[in-house]
Amino acid sequence: MKKTLVSAFGFIILMLATVAFATPVPDTGQTRCYNDTAEITCTSSGQLFYGQDAQYTINPISYTKLDIKGNPLSSSATSWSMVQDNVTGLIWEMKTNMDGLPDATNLHDADNTYTWYDINNIFLKTLNNPPCYGGYCDWRMPTIKELAYIVNYSVPYPGPTIDTGYFPNTAESWNYWSSTTQADNTNIAWYMNFGYGRNSIDYKIKYKYVRAVREKEQPPTYADNGDGTVTDTLTGLIWQQKSSSSTYSWEQALVYCEGLNLAGYTDWRIPTIKELTSLVDYSRRAPAIDTTFFPDTKATQLYWSSTTYFNYTYGAWYVNFNTGNSIHCNKDNDNYVRAVRGQVCTSILDGNYSLFIPVLSYLDPSLGQQLCWAYFVYEYNPMYPTLLIFKWTDSGVPIDSCAALTLSEYLRIHIPDVLLPDGITHGHMDLEYSPAFSTAQDAYFIVTAPWF
C-alpha cells in the first residue's frame, strides 16, 4: 500500500484482524459453455454439462495500469509502464516497440530475446541497478504458475492468449521464459507459449522472450483437514485429498464433482485449468505434486479441468502430474479428476442495505497480505441514487473457507457476486475508498459500478 494511502487510511489497518496470507487464483476468462463438441447455452444445476468453467465466476481477471512510479492510471490511459494484477497483487513489466526488430539499448523492447542465463546476468541485473526500474529493485523472472495466471483461456489461437488491453505488445506464438527449472534436469526450464496458452520446457541456452514481475514469490502451504480434504492456505482452495476412484469422460467428471458429498460439503466442482495448475509442484516429478498431502496422485495419468480448449471445442484442458504440463485432449477420453471447492464467495446486501463481505484480503504494510471479514453500512446522501456511499463499520477473523475478495493497493474492492435484498437476485458491485467523505475516524466507500 502506498505511503500516502497508509497515512490517509491507516486506522483501517488497526481494526483488521491478522489471520493468514492469501494469493487467490485468477479466473480463466472463459465465459462460454460447451458440450462434448460445440458451444451451447449454459445449463442449470442438475442438467447435462453443468459445472464447467464459465458457470463459476472465480476471482475475475482484473488489471490496473501504472505509471513509471507505480501510480495508478485510468483504464483508458494510452501510455503506461507497468500493470498490476488486482487478483494476485503481482506487478508486471510493460513491453514496448513491437516492430520485429530487437533493440539492446531498450530493456523493455518487446522483440528482445535472451537465454535463460542471460535474463539473470544481463536483463534483471540492469533492471534492478539503482535507481532501478520504477524505483523498485526487486524485479525477477516469473514462475511458470505466475505466467499461467495471466493467460486468458477465452482467446483462440494464434492469440496472444492474454488481455492485450493491458499487455498490448505480446505477439502470438511467443514463448516466455519462467524461473522454474525442470525437476530432473537443471539444464532445462519451463516457458509459456502465449499462442496457445500452454506451458512447455526447453533448454536454457535457447533464446526466448521475458516479462519481468515483482512482489514476493510465495510457496504453497497445505493443511490436512483430517476429513478427506486438504486446504491450500495460500489460495484458499479446499481440495479432495484422494483422486477419483476411477476415470471419467469430461461430461462424467462434471457429474461426479457436482454430485460429490465429502466432509459434509456438497459444493464441489471440477477445478479450472489455472486452479489445477496451482497444485503442481514443479520441483518434483512422477508425480509433480506434494505427495505428503496428495499421496495417491497417479503419476502417469491425466487430470481433467473444467476449461474447454477454445480452439478445439471437442477437447478440454488437463494437467499431466508426471511432469506438470498442461495441454488438451478429447472430452470423450477417460481421465482422473480431483474435486475442489471454496473459491466462490457470495457477499450479502440485506434489507437494511448493510453489506457483508465474508473474506477480504488486504495488505498490511508490516505483516503483508492478511484476511478479514468486513461489514459496511449504507448511508443516505442528497445525491442518491447518483451517488451510493457505504461506511466500513466492522471487521474480524473470517470463518468462511471461500476465497478472499481483494482490497487493492489503491483501496478498491471488486465484488463479483452480491446477493441482493430480495434473497434471490445476484449482482456485482465495485467499491472505492473516498478520501473526500472519509475522516480520521470513519472510512467511506463509493459504488463505482452498479450491482444490476
C-alpha positions in Angstrom: 0.0 0.0 0.0 1.4 3.4 -0.9 2.6 5.6 1.9 0.1 8.3 1.1 -2.7 5.9 1.3 -1.5 4.4 4.5 -1.5 7.8 6.2 -5.0 8.5 4.9 -6.3 5.1 5.7 -4.1 3.7 8.4 -6.8 3.4 11.0 -8.5 0.7 8.9 -5.3 -1.5 9.3 -5.6 -1.2 13.0 -9.2 -2.5 13.0 -8.4 -5.5 10.9 -7.6 -9.0 12.3 -4.4 -10.8 11.4 -5.2 -14.2 10.0 -3.3 -15.6 7.0 -1.6 -14.8 3.7 -3.7 -15.3 0.6 -3.0 -15.3 -3.1 -6.2 -16.2 -4.9 -6.1 -17.9 -8.3 -7.4 -15.7 -11.1 -10.3 -16.7 -13.3 -9.5 -18.2 -16.7 -11.6 -15.6 -18.6 -13.8 -18.3 -20.2 -17.4 -17.2 -20.4 -19.0 -19.6 -22.9 -20.3 -23.1 -22.3 -19.8 -26.2 -24.3 -20.9 -29.8 -24.7 -18.6 -32.5 -26.0 -18.3 -30.9 -29.4 -19.7 -27.4 -29.6 -20.8 -24.2 -27.9 -24.2 -24.5 -26.1 -26.4 -22.3 -23.9 -25.1 -22.6 -20.3 -27.2 -25.1 -18.5 -28.6 -25.1 -14.9 -27.7 -27.2 -11.9 -28.8 -30.8 -12.4 -28.7 -30.6 -16.2 -26.1 -32.0 -18.6 -22.8 -30.3 -18.8 -23.4 -28.1 -15.7 -20.4 -27.3 -13.6 -17.9 -26.2 -16.2 -15.6 -23.3 -16.2 -17.9 -20.5 -17.4 -20.5 -21.3 -14.8 -18.4 -20.2 -11.9 -17.1 -16.6 -11.6 -13.9 -17.1 -9.8 -11.7 -14.0 -9.0 -12.4 -12.2 -12.3 -9.4 -11.1 -14.3 -8.7 -7.5 -13.3 -5.7 -5.3 -14.0 -4.6 -1.7 -13.3 -2.3 0.4 -15.5 0.6 2.0 -13.6 2.9 4.9 -14.5 6.7 4.7 -14.2 6.4 5.5 -10.4 3.9 2.8 -9.8 0.9 5.2 -9.5 -2.5 4.0 -10.9 -3.8 5.3 -14.2 -7.2 5.2 -15.8 -8.0 2.1 -17.8 -8.3 4.3 -20.8 -4.7 5.5 -20.5 -2.8 5.2 -23.7 0.7 5.1 -22.2 1.8 3.1 -19.1 4.9 1.4 -17.7 3.6 -1.4 -15.5 0.5 -3.5 -15.0 -0.8 -4.6 -11.6 -2.8 -7.8 -11.4 -5.6 -6.9 -8.9 -6.2 -10.6 -8.0 -2.7 -11.8 -7.3 -1.1 -8.4 -6.4 1.8 -9.0 -8.8 3.2 -6.1 -10.8 4.3 -6.8 -14.4 6.7 -5.0 -16.7 5.2 -3.3 -19.7 6.8 -4.2 -23.1 7.2 -1.6 -25.9 8.1 -1.1 -29.5 6.9 -4.4 -31.0 8.2 -4.0 -34.6 10.1 -7.2 -35.2 13.5 -5.5 -34.5 15.3 -6.2 -31.2 16.9 -3.2 -29.5 19.6 -4.0 -27.0 19.6 -0.3 -25.8 15.9 -0.7 -24.6 15.4 -3.2 -21.9 11.6 -3.2 -22.5 11.7 -3.7 -26.2 9.2 -6.5 -26.9 11.4 -8.0 -29.6 14.4 -8.7 -27.3 15.2 -12.4 -26.6 17.6 -13.9 -24.0 18.9 -17.3 -22.9 17.6 -18.3 -19.5 21.0 -17.5 -18.1 21.2 -14.0 -19.7 18.0 -13.0 -18.1 19.6 -13.0 -14.7 23.1 -11.9 -15.8 22.0 -9.1 -18.1 18.3 -8.2 -18.2 17.4 -8.4 -14.5 20.8 -7.1 -13.4 20.2 -4.0 -15.4 16.6 -3.6 -14.4 17.5 -3.8 -10.7 20.5 -1.5 -11.0 19.8 1.6 -8.8 17.8 3.8 -9.2 16.0 0.7 -10.7 13.0 0.4 -12.9 10.2 2.5 -11.5 12.2 2.9 -8.3 11.8 -0.8 -7.5 14.8 -3.1 -7.2 13.1 -6.4 -6.7 12.2 -7.4 -10.3 12.5 -11.1 -11.1 11.6 -13.8 -13.6 8.0 -15.0 -13.1 7.4 -18.6 -12.1 5.6 -20.8 -14.6 2.4 -20.7 -12.4 2.5 -16.9 -12.4 2.7 -16.8 -16.2 -0.2 -19.2 -16.3 -2.2 -16.9 -14.1 -2.1 -14.1 -16.8 -3.3 -16.4 -19.6 -6.8 -15.7 -20.9 -8.3 -19.0 -22.0 -11.1 -17.4 -23.9 -8.7 -16.2 -26.6 -8.2 -18.6 -29.6 -5.0 -19.4 -31.4 -2.9 -17.6 -32.6 -3.6 -15.4 -29.7 -2.0 -13.8 -27.9 -3.8 -15.5 -25.1 -3.6 -12.5 -22.8 -5.5 -9.3 -22.2 -4.0 -7.1 -24.9 -5.7 -4.1 -23.5 -3.1 -4.2 -20.7 -0.4 -6.3 -22.3 -0.5 -5.0 -25.9 3.0 -6.0 -27.0 2.6 -9.7 -26.6 2.7 -11.4 -30.0 1.1 -14.7 -30.8 3.2 -17.8 -30.6 5.8 -16.1 -28.5 7.5 -18.2 -25.8 8.3 -16.5 -22.5 10.8 -17.9 -20.0 9.9 -18.7 -16.4 12.2 -19.0 -13.5 11.1 -22.6 -13.0 13.7 -25.3 -13.7 12.7 -28.8 -14.7 12.7 -31.1 -11.7 15.1 -33.7 -13.1 17.3 -31.7 -15.5 18.8 -28.4 -14.3 19.7 -27.5 -17.9 16.0 -27.2 -18.8 13.4 -24.7 -17.7 9.7 -24.1 -18.2 8.2 -21.5 -20.5 4.8 -20.3 -21.5 3.5 -20.1 -25.1 1.0 -17.3 -25.5 -0.2 -18.5 -28.8 -1.9 -21.5 -27.2 -1.7 -20.6 -23.5 0.3 -23.8 -23.0 3.3 -24.5 -20.9 6.3 -26.5 -22.1 10.1 -27.0 -21.5 13.3 -26.2 -23.3 17.0 -26.0 -22.8 18.1 -22.9 -21.0 20.6 -22.0 -23.7 17.7 -21.3 -26.2 16.6 -17.7 -26.8 13.1 -16.7 -25.7 11.2 -13.6 -24.5 10.9 -12.5 -20.9 8.5 -10.3 -19.0 9.7 -9.2 -15.5 7.5 -9.3 -12.5 7.8 -8.0 -8.9 6.3 -8.8 -5.4 7.5 -11.6 -3.3 7.1 -15.2 -4.5 5.0 -17.3 -2.1 5.2 -21.1 -1.9 2.0 -23.1 -1.4 1.2 -24.3 2.1 -1.2 -27.1 2.8 -3.2 -28.2 5.8 -4.6 -31.8 6.1 -8.2 -31.3 7.5 -8.4 -34.9 8.6 -11.7 -35.4 6.8 -10.5 -36.4 3.3 -9.8 -32.8 2.3 -6.8 -30.6 2.1 -6.8 -26.8 2.3 -4.3 -24.7 0.3 -3.9 -21.8 2.7 -2.1 -19.8 0.0 -5.0 -19.8 -2.5 -7.9 -20.5 -0.1 -8.9 -23.6 -2.2 -10.1 -26.8 -0.5 -9.2 -30.0 -2.4 -10.5 -33.5 -2.4 -7.4 -35.4 -1.0 -7.9 -38.6 -2.9 -8.2 -38.8 -6.7 -11.4 -40.1 -8.1 -11.5 -43.9 -7.7 -12.0 -44.4 -11.4 -11.5 -42.5 -14.7 -14.3 -40.5 -16.4 -15.0 -38.7 -19.6 -15.2 -34.9 -19.3 -19.0 -35.0 -19.1 -18.9 -37.8 -16.4 -16.3 -35.8 -14.4 -18.6 -32.8 -14.3 -21.4 -35.0 -12.9 -19.0 -36.7 -10.4 -17.8 -33.5 -8.9 -21.2 -31.7 -8.9 -22.7 -34.7 -7.1 -19.8 -35.3 -4.6 -20.7 -35.2 -0.9 -17.4 -35.1 1.0 -16.6 -33.9 4.6 -20.2 -32.5 4.9 -19.9 -30.3 1.8 -21.8 -30.6 -1.4 -20.5 -27.6 -3.3 -17.6 -29.5 -5.0 -16.7 -28.8 -8.7 -14.0 -29.5 -11.2 -11.1 -27.1 -10.9 -10.3 -24.7 -13.7 -7.1 -25.2 -15.5 -5.5 -22.4 -13.5 -6.6 -23.9 -10.2 -5.4 -27.3 -11.2 -2.0 -25.8 -12.2 -1.8 -24.3 -8.7 -1.5 -27.8 -7.3 1.6 -28.7 -9.4 4.9 -28.8 -7.6 7.5 -28.3 -10.3 10.3 -29.3 -8.1 9.0 -32.9 -8.1 8.3 -35.4 -10.8 6.3 -38.5 -11.2 4.1 -37.2 -9.5 4.7 -33.5 -9.7 2.7 -32.8 -6.5 3.2 -32.8 -2.8 2.6 -36.5 -2.0 2.6 -35.8 1.7 -0.9 -34.3 1.3 -1.9 -36.0 -2.0 -0.3 -39.4 -1.7 -2.5 -41.3 -4.3 -1.9 -39.0 -7.2 -1.5 -41.0 -10.4 2.0 -40.2 -11.8 1.3 -41.4 -15.3 -2.3 -40.3 -15.6 -4.1 -37.1 -16.7 -6.5 -35.0 -14.5 -9.4 -33.1 -16.0 -10.0 -29.4 -15.6 -13.4 -27.6 -16.2 -11.9 -25.5 -19.0 -12.7 -26.2 -22.6 -10.0 -25.8 -25.2 -11.2 -22.7 -27.1 -9.6 -23.7 -30.4 -11.0 -27.2 -30.5 -14.2 -27.5 -28.5 -14.1 -31.3 -28.7 -11.3 -31.0 -26.2 -10.7 -29.8 -22.6 -7.5 -28.8 -20.7 -5.9 -31.3 -18.4 -2.7 -31.5 -16.2 -0.3 -34.3 -16.5 1.1 -34.9 -13.0 4.0 -36.8 -14.3 5.7 -33.6 -15.2 3.1 -30.9 -14.5 2.5 -29.8 -18.1 -1.0 -28.8 -19.3 -2.5 -29.4 -22.7 -5.8 -30.7 -24.0 -7.4 -33.9 -25.1 -10.7 -35.1 -26.5 -13.6 -34.9 -24.0 -14.5 -38.5 -24.5 -11.2 -39.7 -23.2 -11.2 -41.2 -19.7 -9.1 -39.3 -17.1 -9.0 -38.9 -13.4 -10.4 -35.9 -11.5 -9.8 -34.2 -8.2 -12.6 -32.0 -7.0 -12.2 -28.6 -5.4 -14.4 -26.1 -3.5 -14.1 -22.8 -1.7 -13.4 -20.2 -4.4 -16.9 -18.7 -4.9 -17.6 -16.3 -2.1 -21.0 -14.6 -2.0 -21.3 -11.2 -0.3 -24.7 -10.2 1.1 -26.7 -7.0 0.9 -29.5 -7.2 3.4 -32.9 -5.4 3.6 -31.3 -2.5 5.5 -28.6 -2.2 2.8 -25.9 -3.4 5.0 -23.2 -5.1 3.1 -21.3 -8.2 4.4 -18.1 -9.5 2.7 -17.2 -12.9 4.2 -13.5 -12.8 3.4 -11.5 -9.8 2.3 -7.7 -9.8 1.6 -5.7 -6.6 2.4 -2.1 -5.6 2.6 -0.7 -4.7 6.0 2.5 -2.6 5.5 4.2 -4.5 8.3 2.7 -8.0 8.2 2.0 -8.5 4.5 -1.2 -9.9 3.0 -3.9 -10.6 5.6 -7.6 -11.7 5.7 -10.7 -10.5 7.5 -14.5 -10.3 7.1 -15.8 -6.8 6.6 -19.1 -5.1 7.3 -20.4 -1.9 5.6 -23.5 0.2 6.2 -25.2 2.2 3.6 -25.5 5.9 4.3 -28.1 8.1 2.7 -26.9 11.2 1.0 -28.6 14.0 -1.0 -27.1 12.8 -4.3 -28.8 9.4 -4.1 -29.2 7.4 -6.4 -26.4 9.0 -8.4 -24.0 8.6 -5.6 -24.1 5.5 -3.3 -22.0 5.6 -0.2 -21.1 2.8 2.3 -19.3 3.2 5.6 -17.0 0.5 6.8 -18.1 -0.2 10.3 -16.6 -3.5 11.5 -14.3 -6.4 10.7 -13.0 -9.6 12.3 -11.5 -13.0 11.8 -13.1 -14.8 8.8 -14.8 -18.2 9.4 -15.7 -18.9 5.8 -13.3 -21.0 3.6 -14.1 -19.3 0.3 -11.5 -17.3 -1.4 -11.0 -13.7 -0.4 -12.0 -10.6 -2.3 -9.2 -8.0 -2.5 -8.9 -4.6 -1.0 -6.4 -3.5 -3.7 -3.3 -1.3 -3.1 -5.5 1.6 -4.3 -8.3 0.8 -1.9 -10.7 -0.6 -4.4 -12.9 -3.8 -3.9 -14.4 -5.7 -6.8 -17.3 -7.8 -5.6 -18.3 -10.3 -8.3 -21.2 -11.9 -6.5 -23.6 -10.0 -4.3 -26.9 -11.5 -3.1 -29.4 -8.6 -3.2 -32.1 -7.9 -0.5 -34.8 -10.0 -2.2 -32.7 -13.1 -1.4 -32.9 -14.3 -4.9 -31.2 -11.9 -7.3 -27.4 -11.8 -7.6 -25.4 -8.9 -9.0 -22.0 -7.3 -8.7 -20.6 -4.0 -7.4 -17.3 -2.2 -7.2 -16.3 -0.1 -4.1 -13.6 2.6 -4.0 -12.3 4.4 -0.9 -13.4 8.1 -0.9 -10.9 10.5 0.8 -13.5 13.3 0.2 -16.1 11.6 2.5 -13.7 9.8 5.0 -12.5 11.2 8.2 -9.8 10.2 10.7 -12.3 8.0 12.4 -14.6 6.7 9.6 -13.8 5.2 6.2 -16.3 5.7 3.4 -16.5 3.9 0.1 -18.5 4.9 -3.0 -20.1 2.5 -5.5 -18.3 2.9 -8.8 -20.1 0.1 -10.7 -23.8 -0.8 -10.5 -25.0 -4.1 -9.0 -27.5 -4.9 -11.6 
